[in-house]
Amino acid sequence: MNLQAEISKMLNHEVMKGVTLLDLFIFVAILVVAVIIAKIVRLNIRRALKEKVPKTTLVAIEKIAYYTIIIIGFVIAIPYIGFSLSGLLVAGGIAGIVIGLATQTVVSNLISGLFLMAEKPIQIGDGVSIGDVGGVVKDIRVLSTTIRTWDGIYVRLPNEKVFTSNIYNYNAHAARRFEYKVGIAYKSDADKAIEVIKNLLEEHPLILKEPAPQIFVEELADSSVELTIKIWAPSSEWYGVKTEMLWKIKVALEKAGIEIPFPQLVIWKGEKT
Amino acid sequence: MFGKYGLNDEIKENGVEIRIKGKGKVKRYYRKAGDEEIEKIVSAESGNLYVVPVEPVNLPKLGVAEHLLIEFEKPYIIEPSIQDTFYLKFPIEVGVFLVDRKDVERIDIFTMAKQKYILYGSPEQGIICRWWKSEIYHDEPEVKKLHEGIMRVDVKNSYREWVEVKKMVFRAFDMKIFYNSHAYMHAYVNILKKTMAETSFNSRKPKNMEASIDIYEAKGIKKLEKKFVMEWGL
């Protein structure tokens, strides 16, 4: 009986003006429950929609659901620590101005993040170059964008930098072009070489039928006849195709008896007079 | 080749070999198609193997394309406000599924048909499509059953002018494939303008045919949209 009274007394002890220890526990408990519910909802959204919606949309839905539940939990919990919602909004407004002035960089990143989300120059999973950083976009958050560079390094870029930099997005369009330059010997038949390369490219499923590959003599160079090969491939696959085809072109040309020459220099030796 | 098989059946047809062998639960799945061979270990006691034609957009890599573009050997010109029916050939991919009362699992996809992709529209706005070239037939054509299927096309010119059509684009998501000894689809094409048409599919099962396993529905994706609009030329 004594213990119960002690606990009751302790819980009713005011830690702040008008806020008991019990109120504080309830406040924390509501927030913890809200976070747990938010995590469960986020997990279930991920499981339910993983294969059904694009990754960027899925992440956006997850974030909206997660933060909405936490905000609802916060709004429910806040009266227990003696704040009314209307008072909080007024205080929040004033505090917002003060904090905003004091943290201009953060605000700038926040605004840039919102513009990035609205304008969508990049999406999660895109291959990009932003300023001097190149890689795959892993996440676009409110304050920063994270990128896994081509060599696997985690880079966090403040959204302000992303927003004000030149962005090259390699996946924004459905298809992209790449090119090779191949030199063949002067004695070789360029028409035959073009035919051999054309047939080889036709066999590859991911080299697009349209826009069709272009193969032509670009230059009569010092040691070789320079062929230029321009190939269109799906943006998501171009790099794999590019790394695969050059060697195959070399092998196909050699098989067809077309020589790929080394640099040559003909020296004429003058006679003594 | 297409149909339902037991777990110990062996299938051999036109250069394709499929079998699951092994005693007890652990079995070995083996498939050979042309020069390509694969093996997988399957742990199963009951269930069936289904070998069926599936939407031709899964190979060589899933996610590259979600549409099929059929280019005509010769352009097709249609009078204003009339309807016509013709047949095309389309490429097929063959799906191998393990099916029991609770679930459908795709274990393999292969194709004997030529694989090639094409851009429909501009690089900025267009889409990557699986490419195929076909004659226009007025009767159901003979097909190489493991390479291609028959597509019936009911075309309607809703535009007030003559329209020339060189290609048709279909969304794999909308496709409804049926089979008996060969694969079959029934498409509708409604020409809206000189450069625009909408394509869709009939989902009603024809007589003496079976409905194929729908890859999207097997993944638990519900199909809502039913039409694709060709907006970058016909």
Interface residues (C-beta under 8 A of the other chain):
Chain A: E51 K52 H173 A174 A175 R176 E202 P205 L206 L208 K209 E210 P211 W232 P234 S236 E237
Chain B: L59 P60 K61 G63 V64 A65 Q115 K116 Y117 I118 L119 G121 P123 E124 Q125 G126 I127 I128 W131 K219 G220 I221
